[in-house]
């Protein structure tokens, strides 16, 4: 994304298929999660019936991880190597709920 090779805009498939399934989640405006959604919908392009559910599940997990990291660090951190320990703690907090 930083290099400009990946766009943070939601693809048309993401907008028309996945976002309606995720109404009320409030995570569609986070660039990292939108990029992840774009990648997952392309990865599952052959599975038209289930791809929206697979993609929305991955996007929700990423959002929960980001929220847990922010709660642990008390800041609006980004996923960067310097926050590795906080990300590990957040994952260990989320594991019982997965």
VENJO-V806074 format. One line per field, one symbol per residue. psi: psi as a letter, one per 20 degrees, with the letter a starting at -180 (. if undefined). A space follows every 50 residues. Layout:
BEGIN
psi: ???
END
This chain:
BEGIN
psi: ghijipqjqprhhgghgghhhjpihkiijogghgggggghhhhkhimhgi hhggghggggghghggghghghikrmrrnqhijghgggggghhhghi.
END
